[in-house]
Structure formats: structure tokens, C-alpha cells
Amino acid sequence: MSTVEVVHRHVLTALLRGDVKPGEWLRQDDLAAELGVSKVPVREALQRLAAEGLVTFESNRGVVVRMLTADGAEEIYALRRAIEPVLLARSVERLTIVDLAEAELALADTDASVGEANWRFHEALYAGSGWERGITLVGRLHAAVAPYVELYTTGLRASARSSAQHRKLLGHCRAGRTVEAVGLLELHLAEAAAALVAHLRTAGMD
């Protein structure tokens, strides 16, 4: 793994865990010192994150994590709805005992952040797809969606419903019910998207 990739992965993990929040500035000097690298790979990694829509370069100010917006939620969830059901449809009948156990552990992990546990759960269910590029793309989306998931489950009090859907989704996957699993995933994503977009537009966060 190159130094740029190390920095890139470090920031992605921080975004997933909620260690850095929307609107928070990422200081190149601080990242370089923390990771023991020069500022050159840090800047390159941040440019890559900017191209992926996770951070923004502000002229003469630095790099900031993107704020939550209705348009952002709409875009991220539209992309998730385009890719994730395809991955799941390919994956269900190929899931291993290990994959299903990983998904179960993610649901039971009370120490992980909401965004991190959510990604680990979905990643485990897509593991059988065999599409590494697709899973990588979805991983980037989950880094971007993590604060939206936090808002949905905590701020909009949808934690119980989301957890119940996850449990039911895992049950469908265990039973090899591909059509039911994909249908539930599509509903799960559509409901979250609708609730978030409506809330953020009402709050004037377009």
C-alpha cells in the first residue's frame, strides 16, 4: 500500500467512525504529523477524497468535510440504490457462514459508531458478489453517507426501524431468499432517503 493510500484509508475510516464531522477542517500538517509522513502524500490523498465528493478544498482556507444537505442525501442514496441491490442480488446465494457471521457481529457491535457498523453489515452481505470494484465504490459511498445514517437513526429516531430491517434482511440472506432480500434493501434505502431529504429541506439545508 502506498503512502497516499495509507492516508486515504485513514481519513475514510475516520469519516466512517464519525471521528471527523461535517464542517470540520482537515489540517494537512496535523495529518502528516499524526501519520508520520510528508505533506505531499497527504495533499494527494485529500485531492482524491475531494474527487470522490467527501471533502472540499476552500481557497486560502484548507480542506473541509462536506456539510449535510438535502441534495447530498438525494445523490448518495440514489447511487446506493443503483449499486447495492445489484451487489446483493449477486451475493445472496454465494454468502458463506463467515460472511453471515460478520454481518451478525456488525449488528451486535455496540462499541462501533453507527456509520462503521452499518458499513460492516452491508459489506458482509455483498461479499459473495465477487465484484471488488463495486464493493470499493459502495465503501466510498458509505464513508459519505455515515453522518446521514447517524442523523437518520438518532436525530430522526429511526434506529429501531432500521435495526429491524437489518435483522430481517439478514434472515432473508440466511434463507437464500434473493428476491425478498433485494426488495427489502430497496425499501430500506428508499425510506431513509425520503426521510432525510424531507428533513433537510425543511431545515433549509438544500
N, CA, C and O of each residue as an XYZ file, in Angstrom:
824
protein
N       0.843     -1.192      0.000
C       0.000      0.000      0.000
C       0.884      1.251      0.000
O       1.800      1.359      0.815
N       0.619      2.183     -0.896
C       1.412      3.403     -0.976
C       1.072      4.336      0.186
O       0.064      4.157      0.870
N       1.931      5.332      0.396
C       1.689      6.308      1.467
C       0.389      7.060      1.226
O      -0.357      7.334      2.166
N       0.116      7.394     -0.037
C      -1.136      8.082     -0.361
C      -2.334      7.212      0.035
O      -3.307      7.712      0.599
N      -2.260      5.930     -0.257
C      -3.348      5.022      0.077
C      -3.524      4.882      1.585
O      -4.647      4.748      2.073
N      -2.410      4.912      2.326
C      -2.477      4.846      3.783
C      -3.235      6.053      4.334
O      -4.106      5.912      5.192
N      -2.895      7.232      3.833
C      -3.559      8.457      4.281
C      -5.029      8.436      3.875
O      -5.908      8.777      4.667
N      -5.283      8.036      2.646
C      -6.646      7.973      2.123
C      -7.507      7.057      2.987
O      -8.620      7.417      3.371
N      -6.989      5.881      3.286
C      -7.744      4.921      4.101
C      -7.949      5.447      5.519
O      -9.006      5.245      6.115
N      -6.942      6.117      6.052
C      -7.039      6.677      7.405
C      -8.203      7.675      7.495
O      -8.994      7.638      8.438
N      -8.291      8.558      6.507
C      -9.360      9.567      6.535
C     -10.716      8.915      6.279
O     -11.705      9.285      6.913
N     -10.779      7.951      5.359
C     -12.030      7.237      5.120
C     -12.536      6.579      6.401
O     -13.721      6.659      6.724
N     -11.636      5.936      7.116
C     -12.010      5.280      8.372
C     -12.503      6.299      9.390
O     -13.471      6.051     10.108
N     -11.835      7.445      9.450
C     -12.254      8.499     10.373
C     -13.653      9.013     10.028
O     -14.451      9.301     10.920
N     -13.943      9.125      8.737
C     -15.271      9.558      8.307
C     -16.327      8.522      8.679
O     -17.395      8.870      9.182
N     -16.028      7.256      8.432
C     -16.969      6.182      8.774
C     -17.259      6.148     10.267
O     -18.403      5.961     10.679
N     -16.234      6.327     11.065
C     -16.390      6.250     12.518
C     -16.997      7.506     13.118
O     -17.388      7.520     14.285
N     -17.074      8.565     12.312
C     -17.571      9.821     12.849
C     -16.536     10.568     13.653
O     -16.873     11.468     14.421
N     -15.252     10.197     13.482
C     -14.175     10.901     14.193
C     -13.997     12.313     13.654
O     -13.555     13.208     14.374
N     -14.342     12.507     12.393
C     -14.394     13.857     11.822
C     -15.817     14.095     11.335
O     -16.445     13.212     10.750
N     -16.305     15.283     11.583
C     -17.707     15.599     11.347
C     -17.878     16.545     10.152
O     -16.930     17.219      9.751
N     -19.091     16.592      9.585
C     -19.365     17.573      8.533
C     -19.038     18.984      9.014
O     -19.407     19.382     10.119
N     -18.344     19.726      8.167
C     -17.960     21.081      8.517
C     -16.635     21.174      9.239
O     -16.157     22.277      9.503
N     -16.026     20.040      9.568
C     -14.742     20.041     10.282
C     -13.595     20.181      9.287
O     -13.610     19.600      8.202
N     -12.598     20.972      9.691
C     -11.442     21.204      8.832
C     -10.414     20.100      9.025
O     -10.158     19.666     10.148
N      -9.828     19.652      7.926
C      -8.753     18.668      7.961
C      -7.439     19.391      7.691
O      -7.227     19.910      6.594
N      -6.568     19.427      8.677
C      -5.308     20.147      8.563
C      -4.230     19.221      8.028
O      -3.953     18.172      8.609
N      -3.629     19.613      6.926
C      -2.599     18.776      6.310
C      -1.416     18.560      7.247
O      -0.877     17.456      7.320
N      -1.011     19.598      7.960
C       0.110     19.470      8.889
C      -0.208     18.457      9.986
O       0.634     17.636     10.353
N      -1.425     18.526     10.500
C      -1.824     17.621     11.587
C      -1.854     16.172     11.109
O      -1.387     15.272     11.807
N      -2.406     15.950      9.915
C      -2.472     14.594      9.376
C      -1.067     14.044      9.106
O      -0.778     12.882      9.390
N      -0.209     14.893      8.558
C       1.156     14.466      8.264
C       1.883     14.079      9.550
O       2.582     13.066      9.594
N       1.714     14.900     10.606
C       2.375     14.603     11.878
C       1.794     13.350     12.525
O       2.529     12.523     13.067
N       0.493     13.217     12.467
C      -0.164     12.060     13.079
C       0.283     10.752     12.440
O       0.486      9.754     13.131
N       0.435     10.760     11.113
C       0.779      9.539     10.391
C       2.274      9.395     10.134
O       2.725      8.369      9.624
N       3.037     10.419     10.484
C       4.473     10.354     10.290
C       4.886     10.351      8.833
O       5.808      9.635      8.443
N       4.198     11.159      8.021
C       4.502     11.234      6.588
C       4.672     12.698      6.203
O       4.403     13.601      6.996
N       5.127     12.917      4.967
C       5.258     14.293      4.486
C       3.896     14.820      4.038
O       2.928     14.068      3.926
N       3.843     16.136      3.783
C       2.575     16.739      3.380
C       2.192     16.411      1.944
O       1.026     16.544      1.574
N       3.152     15.985      1.129
C       2.867     15.697     -0.282
C       1.844     14.572     -0.434
O       0.838     14.779     -1.112
N       2.045     13.388      0.161
C       1.022     12.345      0.034
C      -0.280     12.702      0.734
O      -1.349     12.251      0.322
N      -0.203     13.507      1.787
C      -1.432     13.941      2.467
C      -2.275     14.778      1.514
O      -3.485     14.580      1.402
N      -1.630     15.707      0.835
C      -2.379     16.563     -0.102
C      -2.964     15.722     -1.243
O      -4.104     15.937     -1.657
N      -2.183     14.771     -1.742
C      -2.673     13.929     -2.828
C      -3.870     13.092     -2.378
O      -4.835     12.922     -3.123
N      -3.795     12.575     -1.158
C      -4.908     11.788     -0.635
C      -6.153     12.655     -0.462
O      -7.262     12.213     -0.762
N      -5.978     13.878      0.015
C      -7.113     14.783      0.187
C      -7.710     15.187     -1.158
O      -8.923     15.361     -1.273
N      -6.864     15.334     -2.174
C      -7.367     15.630     -3.519
C      -8.205     14.460     -4.036
O      -9.225     14.664     -4.694
N      -7.772     13.244     -3.736
C      -8.540     12.069     -4.131
C      -9.892     12.037     -3.412
O     -10.916     11.708     -4.010
N      -9.878     12.381     -2.126
C     -11.125     12.416     -1.351
C     -12.064     13.503     -1.867
O     -13.284     13.343     -1.859
N     -11.476     14.609     -2.315
C     -12.285     15.689     -2.888
C     -12.935     15.235     -4.187
O     -14.101     15.538     -4.443
N     -12.175     14.501     -5.012
C     -12.718     13.986     -6.274
C     -13.844     12.988     -6.014
O     -14.745     12.830     -6.838
N     -13.787     12.320     -4.870
C     -14.823     11.361     -4.509
C     -16.006     12.022     -3.809
O     -16.964     11.348     -3.427
N     -15.936     13.346     -3.641
C     -17.058     14.087     -3.072
C     -17.148     14.053     -1.564
O     -18.206     14.335     -1.003
N     -16.056     13.711     -0.894
C     -16.097     13.579      0.564
C     -15.626     14.839      1.282
O     -16.086     15.132      2.386
N     -14.726     15.574      0.673
C     -14.222     16.814      1.252
C     -14.183     17.874      0.163
O     -14.329     17.577     -1.022
N     -13.983     19.121      0.590
C     -13.919     20.239     -0.351
C     -12.704     21.101     -0.040
O     -12.430     21.396      1.123
N     -11.979     21.504     -1.074
C     -10.875     22.449     -0.909
C     -11.450     23.868     -0.963
O     -12.054     24.268     -1.958
N     -11.251     24.622      0.124
C     -11.696     26.011      0.185
C     -10.490     26.919     -0.051
O      -9.476     26.806      0.637
N     -10.607     27.806     -1.012
C      -9.487     28.684     -1.373
C      -8.961     29.458     -0.165
O      -9.715     30.116      0.552
N      -7.653     29.359      0.037
C      -6.953     30.075      1.112
C      -7.399     29.672      2.521
O      -7.073     30.356      3.492
N      -8.138     28.574      2.636
C      -8.611     28.173      3.963
C      -8.234     26.739      4.302
O      -7.911     26.440      5.451
N      -8.272     25.859      3.325
C      -7.916     24.480      3.614
C      -8.946     23.506      3.103
O      -9.635     23.768      2.118
N      -9.047     22.371      3.784
C      -9.910     21.273      3.355
C     -10.960     21.030      4.428
O     -10.638     20.905      5.610
N     -12.209     20.965      4.009
C     -13.298     20.807      4.964
C     -14.176     19.617      4.571
O     -14.401     19.365      3.388
N     -14.662     18.899      5.566
C     -15.590     17.792      5.327
C     -16.923     18.380      4.885
O     -17.414     19.345      5.471
N     -17.497     17.792      3.852
C     -18.742     18.329      3.298
C     -19.868     18.345      4.323
O     -20.006     17.434      5.139
N     -20.665     19.401      4.260
C     -21.816     19.540      5.151
C     -22.956     18.636      4.679
O     -22.991     18.206      3.526
N     -23.877     18.362      5.586
C     -25.077     17.612      5.221
C     -26.025     18.527      4.456
O     -26.288     19.653      4.876
N     -26.535     18.033      3.328
C     -27.520     18.779      2.544
C     -28.551     17.815      1.987
O     -28.298     16.617      1.865
N     -29.710     18.351      1.653
C     -30.748     17.523      1.048
C     -30.286     16.971     -0.292
O     -30.516     15.804     -0.608
N     -29.632     17.825     -1.079
C     -29.136     17.374     -2.382
C     -28.079     16.281     -2.217
O     -28.039     15.324     -2.990
N     -27.228     16.434     -1.206
C     -26.223     15.422     -0.945
C     -26.837     14.084     -0.575
O     -26.414     13.039     -1.069
N     -27.831     14.120      0.292
C     -28.522     12.885      0.685
C     -29.190     12.233     -0.518
O     -29.120     11.018     -0.702
N     -29.841     13.062     -1.336
C     -30.532     12.538     -2.513
C     -29.555     11.853     -3.465
O     -29.841     10.777     -3.990
N     -28.404     12.480     -3.685
C     -27.406     11.926     -4.598
C     -26.818     10.620     -4.059
O     -26.774      9.614     -4.767
N     -26.370     10.644     -2.811
C     -25.718      9.463     -2.243
C     -26.665      8.269     -2.209
O     -26.282      7.154     -2.563
N     -27.892      8.507     -1.786
C     -28.837      7.389     -1.706
C     -29.260      6.908     -3.085
O     -29.524      5.719     -3.267
N     -29.328      7.807     -4.058
C     -29.639      7.369     -5.429
C     -28.548      6.447     -5.950
O     -28.833      5.447     -6.608
N     -27.296      6.786     -5.653
C     -26.174      5.943     -6.081
C     -26.178      4.611     -5.332
O     -25.925      3.559     -5.918
N     -26.463      4.667     -4.048
C     -26.549      3.412     -3.281
C     -27.657      2.510     -3.836
O     -27.485      1.297     -3.951
N     -28.781      3.115     -4.172
C     -29.919      2.325     -4.678
C     -29.627      1.760     -6.065
O     -30.216      0.755     -6.464
N     -28.723      2.399     -6.795
C     -28.366      1.900     -8.127
C     -27.394      0.733     -8.055
O     -27.416     -0.153     -8.910
N     -26.532      0.730     -7.025
C     -25.454     -0.264     -6.970
C     -25.714     -1.389     -5.982
O     -25.513     -2.558     -6.310
N     -26.158     -1.053     -4.782
C     -26.213     -2.062     -3.723
C     -27.191     -3.206     -3.984
O     -26.856     -4.354     -3.691
N     -28.383     -2.947     -4.521
C     -29.261     -4.085     -4.819
C     -28.647     -5.054     -5.834
O     -28.881     -6.260     -5.759
N     -27.876     -4.536     -6.766
C     -27.206     -5.399     -7.756
C     -26.181     -6.291     -7.057
O     -26.104     -7.489     -7.327
N     -25.399     -5.698     -6.160
C     -24.416     -6.481     -5.416
C     -25.095     -7.552     -4.566
O     -24.651     -8.699     -4.522
N     -26.175     -7.163     -3.896
C     -26.866     -8.116     -3.034
C     -27.473     -9.254     -3.845
O     -27.402    -10.413     -3.436
N     -28.068     -8.933     -4.988
C     -28.678     -9.968     -5.832
C     -27.656    -11.005     -6.264
O     -27.963    -12.195     -6.331
N     -26.426    -10.552     -6.561
C     -25.371    -11.487     -6.945
C     -24.842    -12.267     -5.743
O     -24.314    -13.369     -5.890
N     -24.990    -11.686     -4.563
C     -24.297    -12.204     -3.389
C     -25.059    -13.256     -2.603
O     -24.456    -14.204     -2.101
N     -26.375    -13.110     -2.486
C     -27.152    -13.895     -1.522
C     -26.843    -15.381     -1.572
O     -26.544    -15.981     -0.539
N     -26.907    -15.983     -2.740
C     -26.732    -17.431     -2.830
C     -25.272    -17.864     -2.707
O     -24.976    -19.058     -2.653
N     -24.355    -16.883     -2.664
C     -22.932    -17.210     -2.549
C     -22.365    -16.877     -1.171
O     -21.174    -17.077     -0.930
N     -23.200    -16.373     -0.269
C     -22.714    -15.991      1.046
C     -22.242    -17.212      1.831
O     -22.867    -18.272      1.800
N     -21.132    -17.037      2.531
C     -20.584    -18.119      3.343
C     -21.027    -17.957      4.796
O     -21.599    -16.936      5.178
N     -20.754    -18.968      5.583
C     -21.038    -18.886      7.017
C     -20.267    -17.726      7.641
O     -20.769    -17.038      8.530
N     -19.056    -17.523      7.170
C     -18.223    -16.430      7.687
C     -18.841    -15.073      7.349
O     -18.892    -14.187      8.202
N     -19.308    -14.907      6.119
C     -19.946    -13.653      5.709
C     -21.159    -13.344      6.599
O     -21.323    -12.221      7.077
N     -21.991    -14.350      6.806
C     -23.202    -14.164      7.614
C     -22.847    -13.877      9.067
O     -23.522    -13.090      9.731
N     -21.793    -14.511      9.558
C     -21.340    -14.250     10.927
C     -20.819    -12.825     11.071
O     -21.057    -12.173     12.087
N     -20.103    -12.341     10.047
C     -19.608    -10.961     10.060
C     -20.779     -9.972     10.110
O     -20.733     -8.981     10.839
N     -21.816    -10.251      9.334
C     -22.992     -9.377      9.351
C     -23.654     -9.388     10.726
O     -24.063     -8.341     11.228
N     -23.760    -10.558     11.328
C     -24.350    -10.691     12.667
C     -23.533     -9.928     13.703
O     -24.091     -9.245     14.562
N     -22.215    -10.045     13.621
C     -21.343     -9.346     14.562
C     -21.478     -7.827     14.426
O     -21.456     -7.101     15.419
N     -21.617     -7.362     13.192
C     -21.778     -5.924     12.974
C     -23.053     -5.408     13.635
O     -23.065     -4.315     14.202
N     -24.117     -6.188     13.562
C     -25.378     -5.786     14.184
C     -25.276     -5.763     15.705
O     -25.942     -4.967     16.367
N     -24.446     -6.635     16.252
C     -24.338     -6.766     17.703
C     -23.283     -5.843     18.315
O     -23.188     -5.738     19.538
N     -22.495     -5.180     17.481
C     -21.380     -4.368     17.972
C     -21.884     -3.017     18.488
O     -22.236     -2.134     17.706
N     -21.913     -2.875     19.792
C     -22.382     -1.622     20.404
C     -21.250     -0.618     20.614
O     -21.495      0.525     20.999
N     -20.021     -1.040     20.365
C     -18.882     -0.139     20.542
C     -18.579      0.666     19.281
O     -18.059      1.779     19.359
N     -18.906      0.103     18.124
C     -18.642      0.788     16.852
C     -19.618      1.942     16.662
O     -20.715      1.939     17.221
N     -19.212      2.921     15.874
C     -20.121      4.009     15.522
C     -21.223      3.476     14.611
O     -21.090      2.402     14.024
N     -22.296      4.225     14.500
C     -23.418      3.813     13.647
C     -22.957      3.627     12.205
O     -23.288      2.628     11.566
N     -22.191      4.594     11.694
C     -21.738      4.516     10.311
C     -20.820      3.344     10.049
O     -20.938      2.671      9.025
N     -19.897      3.094     10.982
C     -18.955      1.993     10.814
C     -19.671      0.646     10.863
O     -19.428     -0.216     10.019
N     -20.555      0.460     11.848
C     -21.287     -0.803     11.970
C     -22.195     -1.023     10.766
O     -22.345     -2.146     10.284
N     -22.797      0.061     10.287
C     -23.680     -0.036      9.125
C     -22.910     -0.523      7.905
O     -23.392     -1.380      7.164
N     -21.710      0.025      7.694
C     -20.902     -0.398      6.549
C     -20.447     -1.840      6.691
O     -20.507     -2.600      5.724
N     -19.999     -2.229      7.861
C     -19.549     -3.608      8.069
C     -20.679     -4.601      7.792
O     -20.445     -5.671      7.231
N     -21.896     -4.246      8.185
C     -23.047     -5.113      7.935
C     -23.292     -5.262      6.442
O     -23.383     -6.378      5.932
N     -23.399     -4.144      5.746
C     -23.686     -4.195      4.316
C     -22.526     -4.821      3.535
O     -22.748     -5.592      2.602
N     -21.305     -4.492      3.913
C     -20.146     -5.066      3.232
C     -20.152     -6.595      3.326
O     -19.847     -7.284      2.352
N     -20.499     -7.118      4.503
C     -20.539     -8.575      4.682
C     -21.583     -9.210      3.770
O     -21.356    -10.289      3.223
N     -22.721     -8.547      3.603
C     -23.784     -9.109      2.765
C     -23.474     -9.014      1.273
O     -24.074     -9.733      0.473
N     -22.555     -8.147      0.892
C     -22.188     -8.020     -0.520
C     -20.945     -8.831     -0.864
O     -20.534     -8.898     -2.023
N     -20.351     -9.446      0.156
C     -19.074    -10.143     -0.052
C     -19.170    -11.253     -1.095
O     -18.209    -11.510     -1.821
N     -20.323    -11.909     -1.171
C     -20.478    -13.014     -2.106
C     -20.606    -12.596     -3.552
O     -20.582    -13.443     -4.446
N     -20.742    -11.299     -3.801
C     -20.933    -10.824     -5.179
C     -19.697    -11.071     -6.034
O     -19.803    -11.292     -7.240
N     -18.537    -11.035     -5.411
C     -17.292    -11.192     -6.168
C     -16.899     -9.953     -6.951
O     -15.930     -9.986     -7.709
N     -17.628     -8.872     -6.784
C     -17.355     -7.631     -7.513
C     -16.581     -6.668     -6.613
O     -17.177     -5.837     -5.927
N     -15.265     -6.783     -6.618
C     -14.438     -5.967     -5.736
C     -14.543     -4.482     -6.049
O     -14.562     -3.656     -5.136
N     -14.612     -4.134     -7.330
C     -14.740     -2.721     -7.695
C     -16.059     -2.153     -7.175
O     -16.106     -1.032     -6.669
N     -17.125     -2.937     -7.303
C     -18.426     -2.485     -6.820
C     -18.425     -2.268     -5.324
O     -18.967     -1.277     -4.833
N     -17.812     -3.201     -4.589
C     -17.753     -3.070     -3.135
C     -16.900     -1.872     -2.741
O     -17.223     -1.171     -1.783
N     -15.815     -1.631     -3.470
C     -14.987     -0.461     -3.194
C     -15.765      0.827     -3.415
O     -15.687      1.749     -2.603
N     -16.517      0.896     -4.511
C     -17.339      2.079     -4.784
C     -18.351      2.306     -3.677
O     -18.544      3.433     -3.222
N     -18.995      1.234     -3.249
C     -20.001      1.356     -2.195
C     -19.344      1.755     -0.873
O     -19.937      2.483     -0.076
N     -18.122      1.278     -0.643
C     -17.402      1.694      0.551
C     -17.193      3.190      0.598
O     -17.324      3.806      1.656
N     -16.868      3.785     -0.547
C     -16.719      5.248     -0.618
C     -18.053      5.937     -0.306
O     -18.094      6.943      0.402
N     -19.129      5.384     -0.842
C     -20.454      5.964     -0.581
C     -20.804      5.882      0.900
O     -21.424      6.793      1.449
N     -20.407      4.795      1.541
C     -20.724      4.646      2.965
C     -19.918      5.611      3.822
O     -20.395      6.040      4.872
N     -18.705      5.963      3.398
C     -17.952      6.989      4.112
C     -18.678      8.326      4.021
O     -18.702      9.097      4.980
N     -19.270      8.594      2.856
C     -20.019      9.840      2.664
C     -21.364      9.817      3.371
O     -21.842     10.851      3.838
N     -21.976      8.642      3.452
C     -23.330      8.553      3.996
C     -23.339      8.421      5.515
O     -24.388      8.584      6.138
N     -22.182      8.127      6.125
C     -22.141      7.868      7.569
C     -22.827      8.948      8.414
O     -23.617      8.597      9.291
N     -22.563     10.251      8.193
C     -23.260     11.248      9.020
C     -24.752     11.317      8.732
O     -25.533     11.683      9.610
N     -25.155     10.970      7.521
C     -26.583     10.916      7.209
C     -27.242      9.747      7.940
O     -28.364      9.871      8.432
N     -26.545      8.616      8.009
C     -27.065      7.463      8.752
C     -27.202      7.802     10.229
O     -28.175      7.414     10.876
N     -26.223      8.528     10.756
C     -26.281      8.969     12.153
C     -27.501      9.858     12.383
O     -28.223      9.689     13.365
N     -27.724     10.804     11.473
C     -28.888     11.694     11.582
C     -30.182     10.898     11.496
O     -31.105     11.125     12.279
N     -30.254      9.968     10.552
C     -31.474      9.178     10.354
C     -31.801      8.322     11.570
O     -32.937      8.309     12.044
N     -30.809      7.614     12.067
C     -31.075      6.673     13.158
C     -31.246      7.366     14.503
O     -32.066      6.952     15.322
N     -30.468      8.423     14.727
C     -30.508      9.102     16.028
C     -31.377     10.351     15.991
O     -32.333     10.479     16.756
N     -31.033     11.273     15.090
C     -31.778     12.526     15.021
C     -33.229     12.352     14.635
O     -34.101     13.031     15.177
N     -33.503     11.447     13.701
C     -34.882     11.215     13.250
C     -35.506     10.005     13.934
O     -36.611      9.588     13.585
N     -34.806      9.451     14.895
C     -35.300      8.368     15.755
C     -35.780      7.146     14.968
O     -36.812      6.551     15.278
N     -35.004      6.791     13.945
C     -35.362      5.635     13.120
C     -34.491      4.419     13.436
O     -34.455      3.463     12.662
N     -33.792      4.455     14.568
C     -32.863      3.378     14.904
C     -33.561      2.026     15.002
O     -33.078      1.032     14.459
N     -34.705      1.990     15.699
C     -35.400      0.713     15.896
C     -35.874      0.142     14.562
O     -35.729     -1.054     14.310
N     -36.437      0.994     13.710
C     -36.919      0.527     12.408
C     -35.763      0.064     11.538
O     -35.852     -0.979     10.890
N     -34.682      0.828     11.517
C     -33.533      0.451     10.710
C     -32.940     -0.874     11.191
O     -32.603     -1.735     10.377
N     -32.812     -1.038     12.497
C     -32.270     -2.281     13.053
C     -33.155     -3.472     12.722
O     -32.659     -4.550     12.394
N     -34.474     -3.275     12.809
C     -35.407     -4.364     12.496
C     -35.294     -4.762     11.030
O     -35.353     -5.946     10.698
N     -35.132     -3.775     10.152
C     -34.963     -4.083      8.733
C     -33.658     -4.821      8.485
O     -33.612     -5.742      7.670
N     -32.597     -4.426      9.178
C     -31.320     -5.127      9.050
C     -31.458     -6.589      9.480
O     -30.956     -7.490      8.807
N     -32.132     -6.814     10.591
C     -32.329     -8.179     11.084
C     -33.119     -9.019     10.082
O     -32.783    -10.171      9.809
N     -34.162     -8.421      9.548
C     -34.990     -9.133      8.575
C     -34.196     -9.395      7.295
O     -34.312    -10.466      6.698
N     -33.399     -8.429      6.881
C     -32.567     -8.589      5.690
C     -31.575     -9.735      5.875
O     -31.371    -10.542      4.968
N     -30.969     -9.800      7.044
C     -30.035    -10.891      7.325
C     -30.750    -12.234      7.291
O     -30.200    -13.224      6.808
N     -31.981    -12.266      7.806
C     -32.760    -13.503      7.770
C     -33.039    -13.966      6.352
O     -32.932    -15.155      6.051
N     -33.396    -13.034      5.480
C     -33.629    -13.383      4.071
C     -32.352    -13.931      3.440
O     -32.389    -14.902      2.683
N     -31.221    -13.300      3.760
C     -29.946    -13.759      3.190
C     -29.594    -15.149      3.696
O     -29.124    -15.988      2.927
N     -29.814    -15.398      4.966
C     -29.528    -16.721      5.525
C     -30.361    -17.798      4.828
O     -29.892    -18.911      4.593
N     -31.594    -17.447      4.506
C     -32.506    -18.414      3.904
C     -32.358    -18.493      2.393
O     -33.027    -19.300      1.747
N     -31.482    -17.657      1.815
C     -31.286    -17.659      0.370
C     -32.430    -17.051     -0.403
O     -32.620    -17.361     -1.579
N     -33.205    -16.180      0.246
C     -34.365    -15.560     -0.413
C     -33.919    -14.266     -1.109
O     -34.061    -13.176     -0.556
N     -33.391    -14.396     -2.298
C     -32.792    -13.264     -3.009
C     -33.810    -12.177     -3.325
O     -33.557    -11.001     -3.063
N     -34.941    -12.547     -3.875
C     -35.943    -11.539     -4.267
C     -36.408    -10.742     -3.059
O     -36.512     -9.517     -3.119
N     -36.688    -11.436     -1.965
C     -37.152    -10.757     -0.751
C     -36.062     -9.863     -0.170
O     -36.342     -8.757      0.293
N     -34.817    -10.342     -0.193
C     -33.707     -9.560      0.348
C     -33.505     -8.275     -0.449
O     -33.350     -7.198      0.127
N     -33.506     -8.393     -1.761
C     -33.306     -7.219     -2.603
C     -34.461     -6.238     -2.446
O     -34.240     -5.028     -2.386
N     -35.672     -6.737     -2.379
C     -36.825     -5.867     -2.198
C     -36.764     -5.101     -0.885
O     -37.079     -3.912     -0.836
N     -36.358     -5.786      0.176
C     -36.254     -5.130      1.478
C     -35.128     -4.102      1.489
O     -35.273     -3.028      2.074
N     -34.014     -4.421      0.850
C     -32.913     -3.456      0.775
C     -33.356     -2.196      0.039
O     -33.049     -1.083      0.467
N     -34.072     -2.369     -1.057
C     -34.548     -1.205     -1.811
C     -35.489     -0.351     -0.959
O     -35.417      0.877     -0.994
N     -36.375     -1.003     -0.193
C     -37.276     -0.274      0.700
C     -36.490      0.444      1.789
O     -36.757      1.607      2.091
N     -35.531     -0.245      2.371
C     -34.696      0.294      3.440
C     -33.999      1.578      2.991
O     -33.998      2.574      3.714
N     -33.417      1.552      1.819
C     -32.714      2.722      1.298
C     -33.671      3.839      0.904
O     -33.400      5.015      1.144
N     -34.790      3.463      0.297
C     -35.765      4.471     -0.147
C     -36.368      5.214      1.039
O     -36.541      6.432      0.984
N     -36.686      4.496      2.104
C     -37.274      5.141      3.286
C     -36.295      6.110      3.933
O     -36.662      7.222      4.310
N     -35.050      5.677      4.056
C     -34.044      6.556      4.660
C     -33.844      7.803      3.807
O     -33.774      8.914      4.332
N     -33.753      7.620      2.505
C     -33.551      8.751      1.603
C     -34.698      9.751      1.708
O     -34.467     10.954      1.824
N     -35.921      9.257      1.667
C     -37.089     10.142      1.712
C     -37.137     10.928      3.019
O     -37.406     12.130      3.013
N     -36.880     10.256      4.132
C     -36.929     10.914      5.431
C     -35.839     11.970      5.556
O     -36.089     13.067      6.056
N     -34.641     11.647      5.107
C     -33.524     12.580      5.221
C     -33.705     13.796      4.322
O     -33.499     14.929      4.758
N     -34.088     13.565      3.074
C     -34.274     14.686      2.148
C     -35.366     15.619      2.650
O     -35.200     16.839      2.621
N     -36.481     15.058      3.110
C     -37.572     15.883      3.624
C     -37.122     16.691      4.842
O     -37.413     17.883      4.937
N     -36.421     16.054      5.760
C     -35.956     16.742      6.964
C     -34.976     17.864      6.631
O     -35.099     18.972      7.155
N     -34.023     17.589      5.778
C     -33.004     18.586      5.459
C     -33.572     19.745      4.648
O     -33.147     20.889      4.814
N     -34.534     19.452      3.769
C     -35.169     20.559      3.032
C     -35.991     21.432      3.982
O     -35.980     22.658      3.871
N     -36.689     20.808      4.897
C     -37.469     21.568      5.872
C     -36.557     22.457      6.731
O     -36.921     23.568      7.117
N     -35.372     21.933      7.011
C     -34.400     22.692      7.820
C     -33.648     23.722      6.991
O     -32.793     24.434      7.518
N     -33.955     23.811      5.696
C     -33.289     24.781      4.831
C     -31.885     24.391      4.438
O     -31.086     25.236      4.033
N     -31.580     23.099      4.558
C     -30.237     22.621      4.229
C     -30.251     21.956      2.850
O     -30.041     20.750      2.723
N     -30.503     22.771      1.823
C     -30.590     22.257      0.467
C     -29.205     22.021     -0.122
O     -29.087     21.585     -1.268
